[in-house]
Amino acid sequence: MSDTPDSAVRTYTEQHRTAFLDDLAAWLRIPSVSAQPVHDGDVRRSAEWLSAKLKETGFPVTEIWETPGAPAVFAEWVSEDPDAPTVLVYGHHDVQPAAREDGWDTDPFEPVIRDGRMYGRGAADDKGQVLFHTLGVRAHLATTGRTTPAVNLKLLIEGEEESGSPNFRALVEEQAVRLAADAVIVSDTGMWDETTPTVCTGLRGLAECEIELYGPEQDIHSGSFGGAVPNPATAVARLVAALHDADGRVAIPGFYDGVTELTDTERALFAELPFDEAAWLRTAKSRAAAGEAGHSTLERIWARPTAEVNGIGGGYQGAGSKTIIPSSALVKISFRLVAGQAPDHIQQAVRAWAEAQVPAGVRHRITFAPATLPCLTPLDHPALQAVARAMGRAFGQKILFTREGGSGPAADLQEVLGAPVLFLGISVPSDGWHAPNEKVELDLLLKGVETAAHLWGELAVALR
């Protein structure tokens, strides 16, 4: 473990706090909204700004990598230690759309500091959590007397995460040799809350499909033909009703094949978290919890696969009545996947299940969107324990473990590079990702700096 005095890192971080926050504010002023073509130039400006800042930080190599969409930023700083492990940091520099009329109290691209928080689009997601690595590595060097990091340090900061990362996997595959690493740090995540520092150990994957059913060649009179021809809207309703069994389990044959089950240790760690289900339900705007029987709410949203109907339609939707048998109907379904599930297998299982549900006389078409893989790092992995130790040194308290129910491109890095993925984030639920008045807690942001400063020494030992 690094022998850097924790107080020295804290002192260095505080001494450079103002300049660091000024840098973040300058970056946040660039409206790098990847989803809106009008901001294509701003996304490029954001990449150029970050590349220059990384060069100023000391990275000998900084490059802008082109994609068919928005540019990514790559940086590399080789350690002077010949046997140093290699660590890749992932984040993104694009942001969600934002406008004052969405409900912002101030201009979303003119950051302001109030009550120990910086407000601005991207403050937490993800520019703040990318930028803390710049001050973190400087603190690491200044307090250890090193001239290079304790690990071979690489950064890959993409520009299309908020648009679904359409070109990310291809970029990683193309640059796999240069991105090769012993571990990947994803700084695009968060903690449980302001007083409970946590490390995320995994994300669910995602498979999405649209199932379209076709009956008569056109809408037909329900009096003349009702009860004598198949109704695609009825077939869709039956399809949806067959999606789960009475215990809330997904009823598609083969759906749970390969699922990595929770261990007793993981269940116990989940139980340590200060989870208030009533408060969670208020946040969810729901009157009751539901889901797969035999599992807690946290287990359901973090560690169990799901099938959710996202939309359903068919037939007449206007005011009053229109007595028809509709010619078509559809349902949109998303499947959250956990470690051990393969998207290709899920797609095959869904196709076979849907075909068995569709009645004679009804044609069907299933369209799948590109899938996102799940990822999970075992609790006993040395690199994960190094992240927890580094965070514990910064926060001065026990670090707990979580997972996240959402999905992201981290699994592509894990699969293509063959390296474990670790999550380091200091954002909290109140930061309002994708919402008006997004902010970051400045004290927590500086704790992220401290964690990063400790992390490279911790990983240098853990990965040898």
Buried (B, 14 or more C-beta within 10 A) or exposed (E): EBEBEBEBBBBBBEEBBEEBBEBBBEBBBBBBBBBEEEBBEBBBBBBBBBBEBBEEBBBEBBBBBEBEBBBBBBBBBBBEBEEBBBBBBBBBBBBBBBBEEEEBEEBBBBBEEEEEBBBBBBBBBBBBBBBBBBBBBBBBBBBBEBEBBBBBBBBBBBBBBBBBBBBBBEBBEBBEEBBBBBBBBBBBBBBBEBEBBBBBBBBBBBBBBBBBBBBBEEBBEBEEEEEEBBBBBBBBBEBBEBBBEEEBBBBBEEBBEEBBEBEEEBBEBBEEBEEEEEEBBEEEEEEEEEBBEEBBBBBBBBBBBBBEBEEBEBBEEEEEEEEBBBBBBBBBBBBBBBBBBBBEBBBEBBBEBBEEBBEEEBEBEBEBEEBBBBBBBEBEBBBBBBBBBBBBBBBEEEBBBBBBBEBBBBBBBBBBBEBBBBBBBBBBEEBBBEBBBBBBBBEBBBBBBBBBBBBBBBBBBBBE
